[in-house]
Amino acid sequence: MARRFRSLEFILGAALTLLVVVLALLTPWLFPDGGEAMDLSARLIAPGLNWAHPLGTDPIGRDLLARVVVGARVSLTVGVVSVAGGMVMGTLAGLFAGFYRGIWDMVLMRWADVQLALPFILVAITFTAILGADEWKMIGFMAITQWVQYARLIRSSVLTLREREFVQAAEAIGVRNIAILFRHILPNAIGPVVVLMTLNIANNILLESSLTFLGAGIDPMIPSWGGMLSDGRSYLQTAWWVGVFPGLAIMLTVLGLNLLGDWLRDFLDPNAKATS
């Protein structure tokens, strides 16, 4: 067990993820201006030339370090909250579909099949074009479109677990179905869901950044990594730091979450435990 926590995958993934989370939580104290303070006399300062702006400044003189750190809060909020919402909806749907089957299973799974057939980026652009770009609208959209993954994962586990002896014993002594679902089946099916959540947080950060880069995500007035990348693409030859540092922030955050997700998958795998 202790050897698992000393693995490079866990140490690096946890360190990167913890760093981003701590910076995001400390944003109001580190940068109370939200990275919006402008100084036109200090526009496009290169990294390392001014200690007041260690990562340089953007085209209107805003501190790039402040904006990258504030963008971490926005990206993590979108990633974590959207995944939590999709997980709750998908877990409930998968539990009921797998346990009760019949009409529940048919309706929910056919709905899931239809939703999986829709191209995400095209639907997202259409959604934002109709309802407008907003952080919480983006979170709601991602949650609604991603419940399917959790529903199918939980359903497959429930179909196996409901035939196990401990579930049949609980039914035999008169335990209510709701209690069986949440006390006996869900704790045994939640492991793969935790892994999927970790990987999906990274995926949703990438999706939010991609949509914002395309102009279909977060409001451009809100500091976000995708918006910073979009602003920096016009300055790659003259002021590379404007786009490179937000891109590095996305890469390191997604790398940390993916490493942590891979480690969790191995940690929660009973076969891997048996051979360690």
KEKEMI-781237 format. One record per residue (C-alpha): residue number from 0; x negated, y negated, z. Coordinates in Angstrom, 3 decimals, m for minus. Example, Ala and Ser with C-alpha at 12.3 -4.5 7.8 and 13.67 -1.06 7.14 Angstrom:
! KEKEMI-781237
{num 0&c1 m12.300&c2 4.500&c3 7.800}
{num 1&c1 m13.670&c2 1.060&c3 7.140}
***
This chain:
! KEKEMI-781237
{num 0&c1 0.000&c2 0.000&c3 0.000}
{num 1&c1 m2.714&c2 m2.497&c3 0.991}
{num 2&c1 m4.580&c2 m1.727&c3 m2.245}
{num 3&c1 m1.599&c2 m2.893&c3 m4.268}
{num 4&c1 m1.751&c2 m6.352&c3 m2.653}
{num 5&c1 m5.456&c2 m6.608&c3 m3.454}
{num 6&c1 m4.935&c2 m6.099&c3 m7.180}
{num 7&c1 m6.076&c2 m8.919&c3 m9.469}
{num 8&c1 m2.645&c2 m8.940&c3 m11.115}
{num 9&c1 m0.913&c2 m9.729&c3 m7.820}
{num 10&c1 m3.506&c2 m12.219&c3 m6.539}
{num 11&c1 m3.639&c2 m14.247&c3 m9.762}
{num 12&c1 0.121&c2 m14.102&c3 m10.386}
{num 13&c1 1.010&c2 m15.047&c3 m6.814}
{num 14&c1 m1.610&c2 m17.834&c3 m6.697}
{num 15&c1 m0.420&c2 m19.471&c3 m9.932}
{num 16&c1 3.248&c2 m19.145&c3 m9.009}
{num 17&c1 2.708&c2 m20.428&c3 m5.459}
{num 18&c1 0.696&c2 m23.404&c3 m6.728}
{num 19&c1 3.472&c2 m24.473&c3 m9.103}
{num 20&c1 6.192&c2 m23.956&c3 m6.481}
{num 21&c1 4.301&c2 m25.961&c3 m3.821}
{num 22&c1 3.624&c2 m28.825&c3 m6.237}
{num 23&c1 7.276&c2 m28.870&c3 m7.292}
{num 24&c1 8.440&c2 m28.988&c3 m3.655}
{num 25&c1 5.980&c2 m31.757&c3 m2.763}
{num 26&c1 6.851&c2 m33.906&c3 m5.790}
{num 27&c1 8.984&c2 m36.486&c3 m3.875}
{num 28&c1 6.075&c2 m37.156&c3 m1.489}
{num 29&c1 3.223&c2 m36.916&c3 m3.980}
{num 30&c1 4.851&c2 m39.055&c3 m6.678}
{num 31&c1 7.823&c2 m40.995&c3 m5.262}
{num 32&c1 8.160&c2 m42.960&c3 m8.520}
{num 33&c1 8.977&c2 m39.720&c3 m10.362}
{num 34&c1 6.178&c2 m40.303&c3 m12.861}
{num 35&c1 8.055&c2 m43.223&c3 m14.397}
{num 36&c1 5.761&c2 m46.089&c3 m13.341}
{num 37&c1 4.464&c2 m47.782&c3 m16.507}
{num 38&c1 1.340&c2 m49.869&c3 m17.064}
{num 39&c1 0.965&c2 m50.936&c3 m20.695}
{num 40&c1 m2.539&c2 m52.203&c3 m19.998}
{num 41&c1 m3.546&c2 m48.620&c3 m19.100}
{num 42&c1 m1.994&c2 m46.788&c3 m22.028}
{num 43&c1 m3.720&c2 m43.708&c3 m23.492}
{num 44&c1 m6.568&c2 m43.591&c3 m20.980}
{num 45&c1 m8.552&c2 m40.384&c3 m21.518}
{num 46&c1 m8.940&c2 m37.833&c3 m18.702}
{num 47&c1 m11.813&c2 m38.499&c3 m16.287}
{num 48&c1 m12.244&c2 m42.200&c3 m17.166}
{num 49&c1 m10.077&c2 m43.555&c3 m14.355}
{num 50&c1 m9.770&c2 m41.888&c3 m10.938}
{num 51&c1 m6.282&c2 m43.355&c3 m10.568}
{num 52&c1 m5.260&c2 m41.261&c3 m13.601}
{num 53&c1 m7.335&c2 m38.031&c3 m13.487}
{num 54&c1 m5.461&c2 m36.442&c3 m16.413}
{num 55&c1 m5.149&c2 m39.689&c3 m18.334}
{num 56&c1 m2.056&c2 m41.648&c3 m19.322}
{num 57&c1 0.600&c2 m41.388&c3 m22.001}
{num 58&c1 1.415&c2 m43.892&c3 m24.802}
{num 59&c1 3.267&c2 m46.266&c3 m22.431}
{num 60&c1 0.801&c2 m46.062&c3 m19.549}
{num 61&c1 2.478&c2 m43.472&c3 m17.326}
{num 62&c1 0.265&c2 m41.213&c3 m15.246}
{num 63&c1 0.107&c2 m37.805&c3 m16.919}
{num 64&c1 m0.654&c2 m35.882&c3 m13.710}
{num 65&c1 2.460&c2 m37.297&c3 m12.058}
{num 66&c1 4.630&c2 m36.422&c3 m15.040}
{num 67&c1 3.257&c2 m32.870&c3 m15.309}
{num 68&c1 3.925&c2 m32.249&c3 m11.603}
{num 69&c1 7.417&c2 m33.755&c3 m11.800}
{num 70&c1 8.030&c2 m31.616&c3 m14.880}
{num 71&c1 7.243&c2 m28.541&c3 m12.765}
{num 72&c1 10.239&c2 m29.334&c3 m10.550}
{num 73&c1 12.527&c2 m29.683&c3 m13.573}
{num 74&c1 11.294&c2 m26.487&c3 m15.249}
{num 75&c1 11.448&c2 m24.401&c3 m12.067}
{num 76&c1 14.929&c2 m25.699&c3 m11.265}
{num 77&c1 16.184&c2 m24.714&c3 m14.709}
{num 78&c1 14.406&c2 m21.352&c3 m14.616}
{num 79&c1 15.338&c2 m20.286&c3 m11.083}
{num 80&c1 18.925&c2 m21.547&c3 m10.920}
{num 81&c1 19.890&c2 m20.270&c3 m14.382}
{num 82&c1 18.435&c2 m16.839&c3 m13.619}
{num 83&c1 20.182&c2 m16.731&c3 m10.231}
{num 84&c1 23.505&c2 m17.582&c3 m11.852}
{num 85&c1 23.097&c2 m15.021&c3 m14.618}
{num 86&c1 21.989&c2 m12.388&c3 m12.106}
{num 87&c1 25.049&c2 m12.880&c3 m9.864}
{num 88&c1 27.493&c2 m12.732&c3 m12.772}
{num 89&c1 25.750&c2 m9.816&c3 m14.462}
{num 90&c1 25.308&c2 m7.812&c3 m11.263}
{num 91&c1 28.989&c2 m8.095&c3 m10.357}
{num 92&c1 30.059&c2 m7.202&c3 m13.897}
{num 93&c1 27.677&c2 m4.234&c3 m14.058}
{num 94&c1 28.744&c2 m2.915&c3 m10.640}
{num 95&c1 32.437&c2 m2.912&c3 m11.478}
{num 96&c1 31.955&c2 m1.654&c3 m15.048}
{num 97&c1 29.741&c2 1.239&c3 m13.963}
{num 98&c1 31.738&c2 2.236&c3 m10.894}
{num 99&c1 35.331&c2 1.896&c3 m12.121}
{num 100&c1 34.639&c2 2.521&c3 m15.822}
{num 101&c1 37.813&c2 2.744&c3 m17.922}
{num 102&c1 39.196&c2 m0.594&c3 m19.133}
{num 103&c1 36.720&c2 m2.565&c3 m16.984}
{num 104&c1 33.785&c2 m0.888&c3 m18.652}
{num 105&c1 35.171&c2 m1.128&c3 m22.171}
{num 106&c1 36.086&c2 m4.829&c3 m22.015}
{num 107&c1 32.902&c2 m6.027&c3 m20.281}
{num 108&c1 30.504&c2 m3.997&c3 m22.407}
{num 109&c1 32.178&c2 m4.915&c3 m25.692}
{num 110&c1 32.030&c2 m8.554&c3 m24.653}
{num 111&c1 28.351&c2 m8.021&c3 m23.877}
{num 112&c1 27.783&c2 m6.500&c3 m27.340}
{num 113&c1 29.378&c2 m9.508&c3 m29.026}
{num 114&c1 27.323&c2 m11.934&c3 m26.963}
{num 115&c1 24.074&c2 m10.107&c3 m27.723}
{num 116&c1 24.820&c2 m10.409&c3 m31.445}
{num 117&c1 24.845&c2 m14.220&c3 m31.276}
{num 118&c1 21.542&c2 m16.020&c3 m32.067}
{num 119&c1 20.560&c2 m17.812&c3 m28.855}
{num 120&c1 18.743&c2 m20.824&c3 m30.338}
{num 121&c1 21.527&c2 m21.564&c3 m32.841}
{num 122&c1 24.218&c2 m21.289&c3 m30.152}
{num 123&c1 22.150&c2 m23.463&c3 m27.779}
{num 124&c1 21.699&c2 m26.214&c3 m30.367}
{num 125&c1 25.428&c2 m26.117&c3 m31.144}
{num 126&c1 26.259&c2 m26.225&c3 m27.423}
{num 127&c1 24.083&c2 m29.280&c3 m26.743}
{num 128&c1 25.294&c2 m31.021&c3 m29.906}
{num 129&c1 28.895&c2 m30.723&c3 m28.684}
{num 130&c1 28.489&c2 m31.251&c3 m24.926}
{num 131&c1 25.290&c2 m33.292&c3 m24.822}
{num 132&c1 21.844&c2 m32.683&c3 m23.304}
{num 133&c1 21.863&c2 m32.345&c3 m19.530}
{num 134&c1 19.831&c2 m30.364&c3 m16.993}
{num 135&c1 22.832&c2 m28.695&c3 m15.339}
{num 136&c1 24.617&c2 m28.019&c3 m18.608}
{num 137&c1 21.478&c2 m26.246&c3 m19.798}
{num 138&c1 21.385&c2 m24.206&c3 m16.583}
{num 139&c1 25.044&c2 m23.224&c3 m16.970}
{num 140&c1 24.560&c2 m22.298&c3 m20.611}
{num 141&c1 21.556&c2 m20.077&c3 m19.869}
{num 142&c1 23.358&c2 m18.351&c3 m16.995}
{num 143&c1 26.431&c2 m17.643&c3 m19.121}
{num 144&c1 24.386&c2 m16.284&c3 m22.021}
{num 145&c1 22.051&c2 m14.107&c3 m19.934}
{num 146&c1 24.398&c2 m12.266&c3 m17.563}
{num 147&c1 24.527&c2 m9.477&c3 m20.157}
{num 148&c1 20.981&c2 m8.260&c3 m19.425}
{num 149&c1 21.724&c2 m7.798&c3 m15.728}
{num 150&c1 25.133&c2 m6.247&c3 m16.381}
{num 151&c1 23.730&c2 m3.553&c3 m18.670}
{num 152&c1 20.816&c2 m2.834&c3 m16.331}
{num 153&c1 23.011&c2 m2.532&c3 m13.226}
{num 154&c1 25.662&c2 m0.531&c3 m15.074}
{num 155&c1 23.149&c2 2.097&c3 m16.185}
{num 156&c1 21.917&c2 2.487&c3 m12.592}
{num 157&c1 25.448&c2 2.648&c3 m11.187}
{num 158&c1 26.461&c2 5.397&c3 m13.633}
{num 159&c1 23.665&c2 7.525&c3 m12.206}
{num 160&c1 24.009&c2 6.549&c3 m8.550}
{num 161&c1 27.777&c2 7.080&c3 m8.335}
{num 162&c1 27.192&c2 10.807&c3 m8.900}
{num 163&c1 24.629&c2 11.088&c3 m6.098}
{num 164&c1 25.418&c2 13.007&c3 m2.905}
{num 165&c1 25.321&c2 10.029&c3 m0.541}
{num 166&c1 27.962&c2 8.199&c3 m2.599}
{num 167&c1 30.191&c2 11.260&c3 m2.810}
{num 168&c1 29.796&c2 11.754&c3 0.950}
{num 169&c1 30.840&c2 8.143&c3 1.579}
{num 170&c1 33.910&c2 8.618&c3 m0.633}
{num 171&c1 34.752&c2 11.869&c3 1.165}
{num 172&c1 34.886&c2 10.228&c3 4.592}
{num 173&c1 37.086&c2 7.410&c3 3.308}
{num 174&c1 34.638&c2 4.518&c3 2.893}
{num 175&c1 36.215&c2 1.751&c3 0.811}
{num 176&c1 34.999&c2 1.305&c3 m2.762}
{num 177&c1 33.778&c2 m2.249&c3 m2.125}
{num 178&c1 31.684&c2 m1.034&c3 0.816}
{num 179&c1 30.259&c2 1.801&c3 m1.295}
{num 180&c1 29.323&c2 m0.652&c3 m4.045}
{num 181&c1 27.589&c2 m3.235&c3 m1.873}
{num 182&c1 26.211&c2 m1.083&c3 0.962}
{num 183&c1 25.176&c2 2.093&c3 m0.816}
{num 184&c1 24.864&c2 1.539&c3 m4.576}
{num 185&c1 23.613&c2 m2.058&c3 m4.912}
{num 186&c1 20.582&c2 m1.704&c3 m2.577}
{num 187&c1 19.433&c2 1.301&c3 m4.614}
{num 188&c1 19.936&c2 m0.454&c3 m7.956}
{num 189&c1 18.511&c2 m3.893&c3 m7.185}
{num 190&c1 14.797&c2 m3.109&c3 m7.757}
{num 191&c1 14.758&c2 m3.400&c3 m11.578}
{num 192&c1 16.941&c2 m6.511&c3 m11.306}
{num 193&c1 14.300&c2 m8.267&c3 m9.173}
{num 194&c1 11.667&c2 m7.500&c3 m11.817}
{num 195&c1 13.932&c2 m8.738&c3 m14.617}
{num 196&c1 14.654&c2 m11.937&c3 m12.677}
{num 197&c1 10.946&c2 m12.715&c3 m12.322}
{num 198&c1 10.322&c2 m12.199&c3 m16.033}
{num 199&c1 13.442&c2 m14.146&c3 m17.007}
{num 200&c1 12.414&c2 m17.181&c3 m14.958}
{num 201&c1 9.298&c2 m17.369&c3 m17.124}
{num 202&c1 11.387&c2 m16.779&c3 m20.247}
{num 203&c1 13.878&c2 m19.511&c3 m19.323}
{num 204&c1 11.085&c2 m22.010&c3 m18.678}
{num 205&c1 9.861&c2 m21.296&c3 m22.204}
{num 206&c1 13.390&c2 m21.564&c3 m23.615}
{num 207&c1 14.036&c2 m24.883&c3 m21.879}
{num 208&c1 10.705&c2 m26.252&c3 m23.102}
{num 209&c1 11.389&c2 m25.042&c3 m26.647}
{num 210&c1 14.874&c2 m26.531&c3 m26.769}
{num 211&c1 13.706&c2 m29.833&c3 m25.276}
{num 212&c1 10.836&c2 m29.916&c3 m27.775}
{num 213&c1 13.418&c2 m29.539&c3 m30.551}
{num 214&c1 15.554&c2 m32.305&c3 m29.034}
{num 215&c1 18.340&c2 m29.961&c3 m27.901}
{num 216&c1 17.460&c2 m29.509&c3 m24.233}
{num 217&c1 16.870&c2 m31.793&c3 m21.264}
{num 218&c1 17.570&c2 m35.519&c3 m21.582}
{num 219&c1 14.400&c2 m37.226&c3 m22.924}
{num 220&c1 14.568&c2 m39.690&c3 m20.012}
{num 221&c1 13.918&c2 m36.824&c3 m17.539}
{num 222&c1 10.234&c2 m35.767&c3 m17.285}
{num 223&c1 10.040&c2 m32.206&c3 m18.581}
{num 224&c1 7.226&c2 m30.193&c3 m20.085}
{num 225&c1 9.044&c2 m29.667&c3 m23.367}
{num 226&c1 9.725&c2 m33.394&c3 m23.679}
{num 227&c1 6.074&c2 m34.189&c3 m22.982}
{num 228&c1 4.995&c2 m31.736&c3 m25.670}
{num 229&c1 7.377&c2 m33.405&c3 m28.092}
{num 230&c1 5.946&c2 m36.828&c3 m27.229}
{num 231&c1 2.369&c2 m35.581&c3 m27.523}
{num 232&c1 2.596&c2 m33.954&c3 m30.944}
{num 233&c1 2.156&c2 m37.361&c3 m32.614}
{num 234&c1 m1.057&c2 m37.995&c3 m30.673}
{num 235&c1 m2.877&c2 m34.664&c3 m31.020}
{num 236&c1 m5.666&c2 m36.207&c3 m33.104}
{num 237&c1 m6.020&c2 m39.475&c3 m31.210}
{num 238&c1 m4.947&c2 m38.583&c3 m27.635}
{num 239&c1 m4.962&c2 m34.787&c3 m27.309}
{num 240&c1 m4.376&c2 m34.827&c3 m23.534}
{num 241&c1 m0.799&c2 m36.110&c3 m23.901}
{num 242&c1 0.331&c2 m32.765&c3 m25.324}
{num 243&c1 m2.365&c2 m30.377&c3 m24.083}
{num 244&c1 m1.838&c2 m30.700&c3 m20.323}
{num 245&c1 1.942&c2 m30.076&c3 m20.392}
{num 246&c1 1.229&c2 m27.101&c3 m22.667}
{num 247&c1 m1.331&c2 m25.751&c3 m20.192}
{num 248&c1 1.179&c2 m26.188&c3 m17.358}
{num 249&c1 3.740&c2 m24.097&c3 m19.265}
{num 250&c1 1.151&c2 m21.445&c3 m20.123}
{num 251&c1 m0.180&c2 m21.065&c3 m16.557}
{num 252&c1 3.300&c2 m21.001&c3 m15.008}
{num 253&c1 4.588&c2 m18.382&c3 m17.436}
{num 254&c1 1.372&c2 m16.371&c3 m17.042}
{num 255&c1 1.722&c2 m16.366&c3 m13.243}
{num 256&c1 5.355&c2 m15.285&c3 m13.349}
{num 257&c1 4.693&c2 m12.570&c3 m15.924}
{num 258&c1 1.787&c2 m11.165&c3 m13.902}
{num 259&c1 3.961&c2 m11.200&c3 m10.783}
{num 260&c1 6.789&c2 m9.498&c3 m12.670}
{num 261&c1 4.484&c2 m6.775&c3 m13.984}
{num 262&c1 3.110&c2 m6.215&c3 m10.490}
{num 263&c1 6.619&c2 m6.014&c3 m9.030}
{num 264&c1 7.606&c2 m3.464&c3 m11.674}
{num 265&c1 4.713&c2 m1.225&c3 m10.670}
{num 266&c1 5.263&c2 m1.862&c3 m6.950}
{num 267&c1 8.941&c2 m0.909&c3 m7.098}
{num 268&c1 8.372&c2 2.122&c3 m9.336}
{num 269&c1 8.822&c2 5.235&c3 m7.177}
{num 270&c1 6.692&c2 7.322&c3 m9.554}
{num 271&c1 3.797&c2 4.896&c3 m9.162}
{num 272&c1 4.175&c2 5.017&c3 m5.383}
{num 273&c1 4.060&c2 8.777&c3 m5.402}
{num 274&c1 0.765&c2 8.867&c3 m7.270}
{num 275&c1 m0.972&c2 6.076&c3 m5.293}
***
